[in-house]
């Protein structure tokens, strides 16, 4: 059935091994992030078999699906409304609000548990975290009064919102904060989490930032690239996931609609380029499943020119191959397209195990 996402578990396993070994050579533990594929069981099984250091996700519902003795980490900041589930489902969570940490402590006490917290600090990307050292000392002092919550470490996030690239100068801000906390409170923190797949460009250059001992890696092992510059990592597979979708109509039509143009299905006024009469294929997948801008055709002569809820329109006029109705067109994916395709229940997930 089409559309389908072909998922190669052995290529994923290979990527997991290569990146975890790279991290370990630099003295780093790896949190393998399952968010982009919604913690699908065949892939989380690979992580368990390969004995990754941590399994992490930003969605609590995904972590609830995973049965493992490997420590589970909640990456998205905890909501006050989910503290009970967090302490029962996860071992570690990322936090920046004292009120939430106190609520986690109360929930952990209720269930006679202990919960570990990584305090997030914001060093310039302006997403989550305590901004530099503002209130950090006060929060830590208050945490020491809590009997069921442990300060596991300090972390930061880069590139995901502000696009700030991890550099030695930027990460020095994190190290200065860590040094301050460890000296002031006479601590030796277990985890200093220095970021995500965007950090890998430093390891690729054999640059290791002192004190940082953990990375949270999702895109690199799923799609084979670092995320600071979007560069392919040569040692990794970039085709763990491939979208296949079939042609459901193929006709020659003008490239500009006829008549007065108003709003499209999404309330926007579309713009068109006059390419003359073209060979137009309708693909059996649409905007409800994926943004066509985020699809990369294997056939470089296929041009995606628009979409509606249930259809993507492709121009095939200059293709070397002769396509017909029923033929399948294949695509490599970006992080955004993979995330939406895995989320869509209308796209079949088809697992293979070959390299």
C-alpha positions as CSV (number, residue, x, y, z in Angstrom):
1,X,0.0,0.0,0.0
2,X,1.1,3.6,-0.7
3,X,2.1,6.0,0.5
4,X,4.6,4.2,2.7
5,X,7.7,5.0,4.7
6,X,10.4,2.3,4.1
7,X,12.4,2.1,7.3
8,X,15.7,0.2,7.3
9,X,16.4,-1.0,10.9
10,X,19.9,-2.3,10.1
11,X,21.0,1.0,8.6
12,X,19.6,2.7,11.7
13,X,21.6,0.2,13.9
14,X,24.7,1.0,12.0
15,X,24.2,4.8,12.6
16,X,23.5,4.3,16.3
17,X,26.7,2.3,16.7
18,X,28.9,4.7,14.8
19,X,27.7,7.8,16.7
20,X,27.7,6.1,20.1
21,X,31.3,4.9,19.5
22,X,32.2,8.5,18.4
23,X,30.7,9.9,21.6
24,X,32.4,7.3,23.8
25,X,35.8,8.0,22.2
26,X,35.4,11.6,23.3
27,X,34.3,10.6,26.8
28,X,30.6,11.4,26.1
29,X,27.5,9.4,26.9
30,X,24.7,9.5,24.3
31,X,21.0,10.1,24.9
32,X,19.4,8.4,21.8
33,X,16.4,10.5,21.0
34,X,13.3,8.7,19.7
35,X,11.0,11.7,19.0
36,X,11.5,12.0,15.3
37,X,10.1,8.4,14.7
38,X,7.5,8.6,17.5
39,X,9.4,5.9,19.5
40,X,8.4,3.2,17.0
41,X,9.0,-0.2,18.6
42,X,11.3,-1.7,15.9
43,X,13.7,1.2,16.2
44,X,13.5,1.5,20.0
45,X,14.3,-2.3,20.0
46,X,17.5,-1.5,18.2
47,X,18.4,1.0,20.8
48,X,17.8,-1.5,23.6
49,X,19.8,-4.2,21.8
50,X,22.7,-1.8,21.2
51,X,22.6,-0.8,24.9
52,X,22.6,2.9,24.4
53,X,23.4,5.0,27.4
54,X,20.0,6.7,27.7
55,X,16.8,6.7,25.7
56,X,15.3,10.2,25.4
57,X,12.1,11.8,24.0
58,X,10.3,15.1,24.3
59,X,6.9,13.4,24.4
60,X,5.9,11.6,27.6
61,X,3.4,9.4,25.6
62,X,6.4,8.0,23.6
63,X,8.4,7.2,26.7
64,X,5.4,5.4,28.2
65,X,5.5,2.9,25.2
66,X,9.1,2.0,25.9
67,X,9.8,-0.9,28.3
68,X,13.5,-1.0,29.2
69,X,16.0,-0.9,32.0
70,X,18.0,1.8,30.1
71,X,17.4,5.2,31.9
72,X,14.6,7.2,30.2
73,X,14.9,10.9,29.8
74,X,12.1,13.4,29.2
75,X,13.6,16.2,27.0
76,X,10.7,18.7,26.8
77,X,10.3,20.8,29.9
78,X,7.9,19.2,32.4
79,X,4.3,20.5,32.6
80,X,2.9,21.0,36.0
81,X,0.0,18.9,34.9
82,X,2.1,15.8,34.2
83,X,4.4,15.5,37.2
84,X,2.9,12.3,38.5
85,X,3.3,10.6,35.2
86,X,6.9,12.0,34.8
87,X,8.1,10.5,38.0
88,X,6.5,7.1,37.2
89,X,7.6,6.9,33.6
90,X,11.0,8.6,33.5
91,X,14.2,8.5,35.4
92,X,15.5,12.0,34.4
93,X,13.8,15.1,33.2
94,X,15.0,18.5,31.9
95,X,13.7,21.5,33.9
96,X,14.2,25.2,34.4
97,X,11.3,26.2,36.7
98,X,11.6,25.8,40.5
99,X,7.8,25.5,40.9
100,X,7.8,22.5,38.6
101,X,10.8,20.9,40.4
102,X,9.0,21.3,43.7
103,X,5.9,19.6,42.2
104,X,8.1,16.8,40.9
105,X,9.5,16.4,44.4
106,X,5.9,16.2,45.9
107,X,4.9,13.6,43.3
108,X,8.0,11.5,43.9
109,X,7.3,11.6,47.6
110,X,3.8,10.4,47.0
111,X,5.0,7.4,45.1
112,X,8.0,6.8,47.4
113,X,10.5,7.5,44.6
114,X,13.4,9.7,43.7
115,X,13.6,11.7,40.5
116,X,16.7,13.2,38.8
117,X,16.7,16.6,37.3
118,X,19.0,18.2,34.7
119,X,18.8,22.0,35.1
120,X,18.7,23.7,31.7
121,X,20.5,26.9,31.2
122,X,20.1,29.2,28.2
123,X,23.4,30.5,26.7
124,X,21.9,32.4,23.8
125,X,19.7,30.3,21.6
126,X,16.7,31.6,23.6
127,X,14.6,28.5,23.9
128,X,14.4,26.8,27.3
129,X,16.6,27.3,30.2
130,X,17.7,29.7,33.0
131,X,19.3,32.7,31.3
132,X,22.9,32.5,32.1
133,X,23.3,32.5,35.9
134,X,20.1,34.5,36.7
135,X,18.5,32.9,39.7
136,X,20.5,29.7,39.2
137,X,22.1,29.7,42.7
138,X,18.7,30.3,44.3
139,X,17.1,27.4,42.4
140,X,19.9,25.0,43.4
141,X,19.8,26.1,47.0
142,X,16.1,25.4,47.1
143,X,16.6,22.0,45.4
144,X,18.9,20.9,48.1
145,X,16.0,21.3,50.5
146,X,14.0,18.7,48.5
147,X,14.2,15.1,49.6
148,X,12.9,13.3,46.6
149,X,14.6,15.2,43.7
150,X,18.3,15.0,42.8
151,X,20.3,17.5,40.8
152,X,21.7,15.2,38.2
153,X,23.4,17.8,36.0
154,X,23.3,20.9,33.9
155,X,22.5,21.1,30.2
156,X,21.9,23.5,27.4
157,X,20.2,23.5,24.0
158,X,21.5,25.1,20.8
159,X,20.3,25.5,17.1
160,X,16.7,24.3,17.7
161,X,15.2,27.8,18.0
162,X,17.7,30.6,17.5
163,X,20.0,28.5,15.2
164,X,23.0,29.3,17.4
165,X,25.9,27.1,16.4
166,X,27.8,25.3,19.1
167,X,31.3,26.8,19.1
168,X,34.1,26.7,21.6
169,X,33.3,30.4,22.6
170,X,29.6,29.8,22.9
171,X,30.0,26.6,25.0
172,X,32.5,28.3,27.2
173,X,29.5,30.1,28.7
174,X,28.1,26.7,29.7
175,X,31.4,25.6,31.2
176,X,31.7,28.8,33.2
177,X,28.3,28.1,34.7
178,X,29.2,24.5,35.5
179,X,32.5,25.6,37.1
180,X,30.6,28.2,39.2
181,X,28.0,25.7,40.4
182,X,30.5,23.0,41.2
183,X,32.8,25.3,43.1
184,X,30.1,27.2,45.0
185,X,28.2,24.1,46.1
186,X,31.1,21.7,46.3
187,X,29.5,19.4,43.7
188,X,30.7,17.0,41.0
189,X,27.8,16.9,38.6
190,X,27.1,13.6,36.8
191,X,25.9,15.0,33.5
192,X,26.9,18.1,31.6
193,X,24.8,17.8,28.5
194,X,26.2,20.0,25.8
195,X,23.6,19.9,23.1
196,X,22.3,17.8,20.2
197,X,23.3,16.6,16.8
198,X,24.6,20.1,16.0
199,X,27.5,19.4,18.4
200,X,28.9,16.7,16.1
201,X,30.7,19.1,13.8
202,X,33.1,19.7,16.7
203,X,33.7,16.0,17.3
204,X,34.2,15.6,13.6
205,X,37.1,18.1,13.9
206,X,38.4,16.2,17.0
207,X,37.4,19.2,19.2
208,X,36.3,18.2,22.7
209,X,35.0,20.8,25.2
210,X,36.3,20.1,28.7
211,X,33.5,19.2,31.2
212,X,30.9,18.3,28.6
213,X,30.2,14.6,28.9
214,X,26.8,14.0,27.3
215,X,25.0,14.7,24.0
216,X,21.3,14.2,23.0
217,X,21.4,12.7,19.5
218,X,18.3,12.2,17.3
219,X,18.7,13.6,13.8
220,X,22.2,12.3,13.2
221,X,21.4,8.7,13.8
222,X,18.1,8.9,11.9
223,X,19.1,11.0,8.9
224,X,22.9,10.8,8.9
225,X,23.7,14.5,9.2
226,X,24.9,17.0,11.8
227,X,22.5,19.9,12.3
228,X,24.8,22.9,12.8
229,X,25.4,23.2,9.0
230,X,23.2,20.4,7.7
231,X,26.2,18.5,6.4
232,X,26.0,14.8,5.6
233,X,28.2,12.7,7.9
234,X,30.2,10.5,5.5
235,X,30.3,7.5,7.8
236,X,26.5,7.4,8.2
237,X,23.6,6.2,6.1
238,X,21.2,9.0,5.0
239,X,18.6,6.7,3.7
240,X,17.4,4.9,6.8
241,X,14.0,6.3,5.9
242,X,12.6,6.6,2.4
243,X,9.2,7.8,1.3
244,X,7.5,5.9,-1.5
245,X,4.3,7.3,-3.0
246,X,2.5,6.4,-6.2
247,X,1.2,8.4,-9.2
248,X,-2.6,8.4,-9.2
249,X,-3.1,10.7,-12.1
250,X,-0.7,11.8,-15.0
251,X,-1.9,14.4,-17.6
252,X,-0.6,17.3,-19.6
253,X,-2.0,20.5,-18.3
254,X,-1.1,24.2,-18.2
255,X,1.1,25.3,-15.3
256,X,-1.2,28.3,-14.4
257,X,-4.8,27.8,-13.4
258,X,-7.5,29.3,-15.6
259,X,-9.8,32.0,-14.2
260,X,-9.7,34.4,-11.2
261,X,-7.5,33.2,-8.4
262,X,-8.8,33.3,-4.8
263,X,-7.8,31.3,-1.7
264,X,-6.5,27.8,-1.8
265,X,-7.6,25.0,0.6
266,X,-5.5,26.6,3.4
267,X,-6.9,30.1,3.1
268,X,-3.9,31.5,1.2
269,X,-3.7,33.0,-2.3
270,X,-1.3,30.8,-4.3
271,X,1.3,32.1,-6.7
272,X,2.3,30.3,-9.9
273,X,5.2,30.3,-12.4
274,X,4.3,30.0,-16.1
275,X,6.1,26.9,-17.4
276,X,3.8,26.3,-20.3
277,X,2.0,23.0,-20.7
278,X,3.7,20.4,-18.5
279,X,3.3,16.7,-17.7
280,X,1.7,16.8,-14.2
281,X,1.6,13.9,-11.9
282,X,-0.7,13.8,-8.8
283,X,0.8,11.8,-6.0
284,X,-1.3,10.0,-3.4
285,X,-0.1,12.0,-0.4
286,X,-0.8,15.5,0.7
287,X,-0.2,18.4,3.1
288,X,-2.0,16.6,5.9
289,X,0.9,14.1,5.8
290,X,3.9,16.2,4.9
291,X,5.1,19.6,3.6
292,X,6.2,19.0,0.0
293,X,9.0,21.5,0.4
294,X,10.6,19.1,2.8
295,X,10.8,16.2,0.3
296,X,13.9,15.4,-1.7
297,X,13.2,13.3,-4.9
298,X,15.7,10.6,-5.7
299,X,15.0,11.5,-9.3
300,X,16.4,15.0,-9.6
301,X,14.3,15.7,-12.6
302,X,11.1,15.4,-10.6
303,X,9.9,18.9,-9.5
304,X,7.3,19.3,-6.8
305,X,5.2,22.3,-7.5
306,X,2.3,22.3,-5.1
307,X,-0.1,20.4,-2.8
308,X,-3.6,20.2,-1.4
309,X,-4.7,18.3,1.7
310,X,-4.5,14.9,0.0
311,X,-2.4,15.5,-3.1
312,X,1.1,16.6,-4.1
313,X,1.5,17.9,-7.7
314,X,4.7,17.0,-9.4
315,X,6.1,18.3,-12.7
316,X,7.5,15.4,-14.8
317,X,8.1,17.1,-18.2
318,X,11.9,17.0,-18.0
319,X,12.3,13.6,-16.4
320,X,14.6,11.1,-18.0
321,X,12.3,8.2,-17.1
322,X,8.9,7.7,-18.6
323,X,6.4,7.5,-15.8
324,X,2.9,6.1,-15.9
325,X,0.0,5.9,-13.5
326,X,0.8,3.5,-10.7
327,X,4.5,4.1,-10.8
328,X,6.2,4.9,-7.5
329,X,8.3,8.0,-6.8
330,X,10.8,7.9,-4.0
331,X,12.0,10.6,-1.7
332,X,14.8,11.2,0.9
333,X,13.6,13.2,3.9
334,X,14.5,16.1,6.1
335,X,13.9,16.2,9.8
336,X,10.6,18.0,9.4
337,X,9.2,15.6,6.8
338,X,10.2,12.5,8.7
339,X,8.6,13.9,11.9
340,X,5.3,14.6,10.1
341,X,5.3,11.3,8.1
342,X,5.9,9.2,11.2
343,X,3.1,11.1,13.0
344,X,0.6,10.5,10.1
345,X,-1.5,7.4,10.5
346,X,-2.3,7.6,6.8
347,X,1.3,6.6,5.8
348,X,2.2,3.0,6.1
349,X,5.4,2.1,8.0
350,X,7.2,-0.7,6.2
351,X,10.4,-2.1,7.9
352,X,13.3,-3.8,6.1
353,X,16.5,-5.2,7.5
354,X,19.0,-5.1,4.7
355,X,22.2,-3.1,4.1
